Amino acid sequence: MDKNNRLFIHRNMKPVTVLNSVEIILTPQFYTFLRENLEIRFAYQAKQIAQSLFDDYLDGSKSYQYHVYKCQNDWCFFAYNIEEIDSFLESIGIERHRVSKIYFAQQLEEQLIEPIKLSDTQVLQTIDGTVTLIPSKLMKANTTYNRAFSIEEQKLTSGISMGASLDSFISLKETIILSSLFLILGTVFIIEGSRIKSSISTNEETLSKLFEQYPKYTSLRLRENILSKYKPIDKNERIKRQYVQDISKLLSGESQLEDLELTPKIVKATIKTANSNIANQVKRNAKAKKFKTSDNALTVKVEKKL
């Protein structure tokens, strides 16, 4: 194959010979896709809550990586298992170091409204805004295929690299091990506060780090089948997410989160402060957000009912 060639990757493809770098486009067999309309400003924020969005759809025995990008007014989320992809590529003759970039077929949503043939048995087409792999035998006899489609001519952005994804997988395992050690020591709920600046963006980054360390605290959402149209996010979960964001803004280099409790009826947090002035400031800010507060020495407890 020539340099910078592209390939659709699907499970029924035949082995190939790759001598130079290649960009691969994963079909839906290798990822799970969700489109969400969320009031989030930054991609790193969206990525931190990705795990909670996919909880109802993924195999709990596997480890997943997540990719997200802005798609018009929504956010497009992808969950994938990089080890599974790596193993499959090796089985068809594509070495890991040959892969220069990985893209998702969903990124060709508009270009695949008219179906294309991937093989004699499979078709790729956008259905209700989602790129879907369809058995050829399910297509109507008079279906018109886009024979002019050229994978090389498509403009693709927001790709991922094989190396970065594998590194991410390793880091995740290390994080799990570290979390287990903290659990044994009885300090599962203790998070060392990161010093933040006064800007809103830095506060939001602190929240993202919190969710990354303790993903179980991100809200779970029930969804219908991923190929159907997605229903609006449950109002209660939206409120819960907002409360957690409000709590994150109470944190600073001198006020650290010690405990966070989310239940269907209440959100509670315990914040340890450096001195009485900081404790009073946390209480004032919490009351401004209509949280119920209580304190014991330099520890401030805040809560709000859902």
MOJO-V882416 format. One record per residue. N is the residue number from 1. SS is DSSP state (@ for helix, = for strand, . for the rest). OMEGA is omega in radians with two decimals (NA if undefined). Layout:
n	ss	omega
N	SS	OMEGA
N	SS	OMEGA
This chain:
n	ss	omega
1	.	3.13
2	.	-3.13
3	.	3.10
4	.	3.02
5	=	3.12
6	=	3.13
7	=	2.88
8	=	-3.14
9	=	3.09
10	.	-2.93
11	.	-3.12
12	.	-3.09
13	.	3.14
14	.	3.09
15	.	-3.13
16	.	3.07
17	.	-3.10
18	.	-3.12
19	.	3.13
20	.	-3.13
21	.	-3.10
22	=	3.01
23	=	-3.13
24	=	3.09
25	=	-3.11
26	=	3.00
27	.	-3.06
28	@	3.07
29	@	-3.04
30	@	3.10
31	.	3.02
32	=	-3.00
33	=	3.01
34	=	3.04
35	=	-3.08
36	=	3.04
37	.	-3.06
38	.	3.11
39	.	-3.12
40	.	-3.06
41	.	-2.97
42	.	-3.13
43	@	-3.11
44	@	3.07
45	@	-3.12
46	@	-3.11
47	@	-3.11
48	@	3.13
49	.	-3.07
50	@	-3.07
51	@	-3.13
52	@	-3.13
53	@	-3.04
54	.	-3.02
55	.	-3.08
56	.	-2.98
57	.	-3.01
58	.	3.08
59	.	-3.08
60	.	-3.12
61	.	-3.09
62	.	3.05
63	.	-3.08
64	.	2.99
65	=	-3.03
66	=	3.09
67	=	-3.10
68	=	3.02
69	=	-3.14
70	=	3.07
71	=	-3.04
72	.	-3.11
73	.	-3.09
74	=	2.99
75	=	3.11
76	=	-3.10
77	=	3.10
78	=	3.01
79	=	-3.11
80	=	3.11
81	.	-3.01
82	@	3.11
83	@	3.10
84	@	3.12
85	@	3.14
86	@	-3.14
87	@	-3.13
88	@	3.13
89	@	3.12
90	@	-3.11
91	@	3.14
92	.	3.02
93	.	3.13
94	.	3.14
95	.	-3.06
96	@	-3.06
97	@	3.09
98	@	-3.06
99	=	-3.11
100	=	-3.11
101	=	3.08
102	=	3.08
103	=	3.13
104	=	-3.11
105	@	3.13
106	@	3.14
107	@	3.08
108	@	-3.08
109	.	-3.08
110	.	-3.10
111	.	-3.07
112	.	3.04
113	.	2.98
114	.	-2.98
115	.	3.01
116	=	3.11
117	=	3.05
118	.	3.14
119	.	3.12
120	.	-3.06
121	.	-3.04
122	=	-3.13
123	=	3.10
124	=	-3.10
125	=	3.07
126	=	3.11
127	=	-3.11
128	.	3.07
129	.	-3.13
130	=	3.09
131	=	-2.99
132	=	3.07
133	=	-3.02
134	=	3.03
135	=	-3.09
136	@	-3.08
137	@	3.12
138	@	3.14
139	.	3.12
140	.	-3.08
141	.	-3.09
142	.	-3.14
143	.	3.08
144	.	-3.12
145	.	3.13
146	.	-3.09
147	.	3.13
148	.	-3.11
149	.	3.09
150	.	-3.10
151	@	-3.11
152	@	-3.05
153	@	-3.08
154	.	3.10
155	.	-3.10
156	.	3.08
157	.	3.09
158	.	3.07
159	.	3.08
160	=	3.11
161	.	3.14
162	@	-3.10
163	@	-3.12
164	@	-3.13
165	@	3.10
166	@	3.09
167	@	3.13
168	@	3.13
169	@	3.13
170	@	-3.14
171	@	3.14
172	@	3.13
173	@	3.13
174	@	3.12
175	@	3.13
176	@	3.12
177	@	-3.14
178	@	3.13
179	@	3.13
180	@	3.11
181	@	3.10
182	@	3.11
183	@	3.12
184	@	-3.12
185	.	3.11
186	.	-3.11
187	.	-3.09
188	.	-3.03
189	.	-3.12
190	.	3.10
191	.	3.09
192	.	-3.10
193	.	3.09
194	.	3.13
195	.	-3.12
196	.	3.07
197	.	-3.06
198	.	-3.08
199	.	3.13
200	@	-3.10
201	@	3.14
202	@	3.06
203	@	3.14
204	@	3.11
205	@	3.09
206	@	3.09
207	@	-3.13
208	@	3.12
209	@	3.11
210	@	3.13
211	@	-3.13
212	@	3.13
213	@	-3.10
214	.	-3.08
215	@	-3.13
216	@	3.12
217	@	3.05
218	.	-3.00
219	.	3.09
220	.	-3.11
221	.	3.10
222	.	-3.13
223	.	3.00
224	.	-3.13
225	.	-3.02
226	.	3.13
227	.	3.12
228	.	3.11
229	.	-3.04
230	.	3.13
231	.	3.12
232	.	-3.14
233	.	-3.13
234	.	-3.07
235	@	-3.13
236	@	3.13
237	@	3.07
238	@	-3.14
239	@	3.14
240	@	3.14
241	@	-3.14
242	@	3.13
243	@	3.13
244	@	3.09
245	@	3.11
246	@	3.12
247	@	-3.11
248	@	-3.11
249	.	3.05
250	.	-3.06
251	.	3.08
252	=	3.10
253	.	-3.12
254	.	3.05
255	=	-3.00
256	=	3.11
257	=	3.14
258	=	-3.12
259	=	3.10
260	=	-3.10
261	=	3.11
262	=	3.05
263	.	3.13
264	.	-3.04
265	.	-3.03
266	=	3.01
267	=	-3.13
268	=	3.07
269	=	3.04
270	=	-3.06
271	=	3.11
272	=	-3.08
273	=	-3.07
274	.	-3.13
275	.	-3.06
276	@	3.11
277	@	3.12
278	@	3.12
279	@	3.12
280	@	3.12
281	@	3.11
282	@	3.14
283	@	3.14
284	@	-3.12
285	@	3.12
286	@	3.13
287	@	3.10
288	@	3.10
289	.	3.09
290	.	3.00
291	.	2.97
292	=	-3.04
293	=	2.99
294	=	-3.10
295	=	3.07
296	=	-3.05
297	.	-3.08
298	.	3.13
299	=	-3.13
300	=	3.08
301	=	3.12
302	=	3.11
303	=	3.08
304	=	3.13
305	=	3.14
306	.	NA
